[in-house]
Amino acid sequence: MKECKFNSVLIIGIGLIGGSLALALKEKNITKTIIGFGRNKERLIEAQRLSIIDEYTLSLKEVKNTDLVVLATPLRIFEKITREISPFMKTGSILMDVGSVKHWVVKTLEELIPSGVHFIGTHPIAGSDKTGFEHAKANLFKGAKVIITPTDKTHKEALDKITKMWQNVGAIVEYMSPEKHDSLYALMSHLPHLLSFCLVNTVDRIERNSIKYAGSGFKDTTRIAKSSPEIWKDIFLLNRDNIINVLHVFLDNIAEIKYYLKNNEAEDKIEEFILRAKKLREELD
């Protein structure tokens, strides 16, 4: 595997993903210096104390000294941050994001970055229901997929460099268009999170105190309901059309099983419904 090096990397948003990327880049000696930017000075000091970052800054002008800038904040802040940093980014530097929605992000940021600066959209398929850099791990991306979404505006050398960077921290890189990404992950990620939130809220509406009787099935199914509301609000809003499309199919399935449950002669249909899901799910094992 070819070596990929950056003199310095600025990570904007030192949470689980930003913090894990910082640890991975340090562990693999991909950069000399990791600089963290965030809204809370005390949190940045703590991240430095834990050796997740080497330095911290409260000024986005620091991008003038960095080779790679990583956007790891909630999605809808990307546009504001990019507008702020664009006048200061040096020629040849790379702006990369790690967001879960790509069409809006790529379209918006490609239009904002100055000439000579290169944007690469990426989405690491890794994470946890836990948030914060306290849960960051250097090996979070080992064996994980990272989707990179190049366009006809993407700079080839920058694309190659970011591809090698992700591969060097153990990820399996795959390219796809931003549109295909958003359609796919509306189904495989955004819908499951939405349903997890809905399931817990259903308990809340029917009998809140019944949550204490939850077994492993409920806990496993709803683990991701503990995810960050700030992050997931942005994902739902920025990929709403694709999510609504998959919700139509999901609601068709709900209507189907509801019909079978109302029909006393549909016992075989219920079993077939469950078996169809069981067979497809077993393909993941």
Summary of the structure (lengths in Angstrom):
residues: 285
radius of gyration: 21.2
end to end distance: 29.1
largest distance: 70.8
contacts: 874
relative contact order: 0.11
helix: 56%
strand: 14%
